[in-house]
């Protein structure tokens, strides 16, 4: 026993001397990778798996994967204000408008020549530079449960307008299912619904598009009343889950996966998550409907698994090596396949699985960048989510929400 105690003491003493002379630091380079994704997403799991593989091949490097989830925007805003950012982070469609001044330009990286034409315009600034590795391209509409639609007698291809969507919701409700499931507790899915109706009313409307006015700083308050009004009418008609205000996003995914709801208020990546709960499920998506029969259906496209490097990171060189690893064709393919998305690099392919026939069917549908990223000043996403949540909770009318949104728009536009 005495010899064992002496041995233990010697080990402890060696450790003390080691940390004293090494400054108490590990010899490993410690990188941080922040994900603006949900913990349950297949893409998150793919990021974590690739980080593990990189560490095994490079034992002198440690990669900490941090999952921000629904709090991602707030977390990154705080870190930007403190100029204390992760070494790398996913930019969720803000690589140019919000993060470019903090990111290292990646235009000269060896893989840059392979960035595809579908995503290149969305990530490239006027100076020709881009700041992210786009491992996939998010092309999304409204995710739907094909089993529920069939049992409800709804033809998804007949949904061309928001009125058509609501008529489908009425059929689904009469058939005993939830028309649209929304996890309002997490707030951000509320903003997602407003992205749909904003596209319908302000971009895909048969009348004059409001995009030029928005970019020029003129906010269409009266039309925004209608944008929010669709959400209010859906609530009043019982088209959302009864616990829409208190249920979480994860709750909504499980409800959707279990063939209880026709549509889920989020993006196409929900299909991959749903399959983890119900591998035998049948899921797809439809384009975002127009405001009326003379408008056009559209799809949203933008960054999803797009990773940038903090330009002031003291570990920038090692972070760029990790990005180069992620850019290898087989790794890009794995990431895009995990998200059921097309790849962002032309030297790789992806298996979009259950969504493949939908991508093929809607290949000719016009795509637009994510609405708030393209047409609203930075910071407006929070306003969309909070005002929409207030309308759902009954503490704000669509008119009050539009007035608040206009005020925030004008204030942020001037900054």
CORCORSUL-V802856 format. One record per backbone hydrogen bond with DSSP energy under -0.5 kcal/mol. NH is the residue of the N-H (numbers start at 1). CO is the residue of the C=O. E is the energy in kcal/mol with one decimal. If there is no record, write none. Layout:
# CORCORSUL-V802856
((NH;CO;E) (NH;CO;E))
This chain:
# CORCORSUL-V802856
((5;1;-2.2) (6;2;-2.1) (7;3;-2.3) (8;4;-2.4) (9;5;-2.3) (10;6;-2.2) (11;7;-2.1) (12;8;-2.3) (13;9;-2.4) (14;10;-2.4) (15;11;-2.1) (16;12;-2.2) (17;13;-2.3) (18;14;-2.4) (19;15;-2.5) (20;16;-2.1) (21;17;-2.3) (22;18;-1.7) (23;20;-0.6) (24;19;-1.9) (25;22;-0.9) (29;60;-3.0) (30;28;-0.6) (31;29;-0.8) (31;62;-3.8) (33;64;-3.1) (34;88;-2.6) (35;66;-3.4) (36;34;-0.5) (37;35;-1.1) (41;38;-1.3) (45;41;-1.8) (46;42;-2.2) (47;43;-2.4) (48;44;-2.4) (49;45;-2.3) (50;46;-2.4) (51;47;-2.2) (52;48;-2.0) (53;49;-2.1) (54;50;-2.3) (55;51;-2.2) (56;52;-2.0) (57;53;-1.9) (58;54;-1.6) (61;58;-2.5) (62;29;-3.4) (64;31;-3.3) (64;62;-0.6) (65;63;-0.6) (66;33;-3.1) (66;64;-0.6) (67;65;-0.5) (68;35;-3.2) (68;66;-0.7) (69;35;-0.7) (69;37;-1.6) (71;68;-1.5) (72;69;-1.5) (75;71;-2.4) (76;72;-2.6) (77;73;-2.3) (78;74;-2.1) (79;75;-2.0) (80;76;-2.5) (81;77;-2.3) (82;78;-1.5) (83;80;-1.0) (84;79;-2.6) (88;32;-1.7) (89;308;-1.6) (90;34;-2.1) (91;306;-1.6) (94;91;-2.5) (98;94;-1.3) (99;94;-2.4) (100;96;-0.7) (102;99;-2.2) (103;99;-0.9) (103;100;-0.7) (104;309;-2.9) (106;130;-2.8) (107;130;-0.6) (109;106;-1.8) (112;109;-1.9) (113;110;-0.5) (114;111;-2.0) (115;112;-1.6) (116;344;-3.1) (120;116;-2.2) (121;117;-0.7) (122;119;-0.6) (123;119;-1.2) (123;120;-0.8) (124;120;-1.2) (125;129;-2.8) (128;125;-1.9) (133;307;-2.6) (134;132;-0.7) (135;133;-1.2) (135;305;-2.2) (137;342;-2.2) (138;302;-2.4) (139;137;-0.8) (140;138;-0.5) (140;300;-2.8) (142;286;-3.0) (143;141;-0.6) (144;284;-2.6) (145;262;-3.1) (146;144;-0.8) (146;282;-1.6) (147;282;-0.9) (149;145;-2.2) (150;146;-2.2) (151;147;-2.4) (152;148;-1.5) (153;150;-1.2) (154;149;-2.9) (156;154;-0.8) (158;155;-1.8) (159;156;-1.4) (160;158;-1.1) (162;290;-1.9) (165;161;-2.1) (166;162;-2.4) (167;163;-2.2) (168;164;-2.3) (169;165;-2.1) (170;166;-1.9) (171;167;-1.7) (172;168;-2.4) (173;169;-2.5) (174;170;-2.2) (175;171;-1.6) (176;173;-1.4) (177;172;-2.3) (178;260;-2.7) (179;177;-0.6) (180;239;-2.9) (181;263;-2.6) (184;182;-1.4) (184;244;-1.8) (185;247;-2.7) (186;183;-1.2) (187;184;-1.3) (188;186;-3.1) (190;187;-1.7) (191;187;-1.1) (192;188;-1.5) (193;189;-1.7) (194;190;-1.6) (195;191;-1.7) (196;192;-1.6) (197;193;-2.0) (198;194;-2.3) (199;195;-2.1) (200;196;-2.1) (201;197;-2.6) (202;198;-2.8) (203;198;-0.5) (203;199;-1.7) (204;199;-3.5) (210;202;-2.8) (214;210;-2.6) (215;211;-2.5) (216;212;-1.7) (217;214;-1.4) (218;213;-3.4) (219;217;-0.6) (221;219;-1.6) (224;220;-2.1) (225;221;-1.4) (226;222;-0.8) (227;223;-1.8) (228;224;-2.5) (229;225;-1.8) (230;226;-1.6) (231;227;-0.6) (231;228;-0.5) (232;228;-1.9) (233;229;-2.7) (234;230;-2.1) (235;231;-2.2) (236;232;-2.4) (237;233;-2.2) (238;235;-1.4) (239;234;-2.8) (240;234;-0.5) (241;180;-0.8) (244;241;-1.6) (246;243;-0.6) (247;243;-2.5) (252;248;-1.9) (253;249;-2.2) (254;250;-2.0) (255;251;-2.3) (256;252;-2.5) (257;253;-2.7) (258;254;-1.9) (259;256;-1.2) (260;255;-1.7) (261;255;-0.5) (262;178;-2.3) (263;179;-2.0) (264;143;-1.4) (265;181;-2.4) (266;264;-1.6) (270;267;-2.0) (271;268;-2.2) (272;268;-0.5) (273;269;-1.5) (274;270;-2.8) (275;271;-2.0) (276;272;-0.8) (276;273;-0.9) (277;273;-0.8) (277;274;-0.9) (278;274;-2.3) (281;278;-2.3) (284;144;-2.5) (286;142;-1.8) (288;298;-2.7) (290;160;-2.6) (291;200;-0.9) (295;292;-1.8) (296;204;-1.3) (298;288;-1.8) (299;366;-1.9) (300;140;-2.7) (301;368;-2.5) (302;138;-1.6) (304;136;-0.5) (306;304;-1.6) (307;133;-1.9) (307;305;-0.5) (308;89;-2.5) (310;87;-2.2) (311;102;-2.6) (313;310;-1.6) (316;313;-1.5) (319;315;-2.3) (320;316;-2.5) (321;317;-1.3) (322;318;-1.9) (323;319;-2.3) (324;320;-2.2) (325;321;-1.9) (326;322;-2.4) (327;323;-1.8) (328;325;-1.3) (331;328;-1.2) (332;328;-2.3) (333;329;-2.4) (334;330;-1.7) (335;331;-2.3) (336;332;-2.7) (337;333;-2.5) (338;334;-2.1) (339;335;-1.5) (340;337;-1.2) (341;336;-2.7) (342;137;-0.7) (344;135;-1.3) (346;114;-3.5) (348;345;-1.1) (352;350;-0.8) (355;352;-2.1) (356;353;-1.7) (358;355;-0.7) (359;355;-2.3) (360;356;-2.2) (361;357;-2.2) (362;358;-2.2) (363;360;-1.2) (365;362;-1.5) (368;299;-2.4) (370;301;-0.8) (374;370;-1.8) (375;371;-2.7) (376;372;-1.2) (380;377;-1.8) (382;379;-0.6) (383;379;-0.7) (384;380;-2.4) (385;381;-2.2) (386;382;-2.7) (387;383;-2.6) (388;384;-1.9) (389;385;-2.2) (390;386;-1.9) (391;387;-2.0) (392;388;-2.3) (393;389;-2.1) (394;390;-0.7) (394;391;-0.7) (395;390;-2.0) (396;390;-1.0) (401;397;-2.7) (402;398;-2.4) (403;399;-2.1) (404;400;-2.4) (405;401;-2.4) (406;402;-2.5) (407;403;-2.2) (408;404;-2.3) (409;405;-2.5) (410;406;-2.6) (411;407;-2.0) (412;408;-2.8) (413;409;-2.5) (414;410;-1.1) (415;412;-0.8))
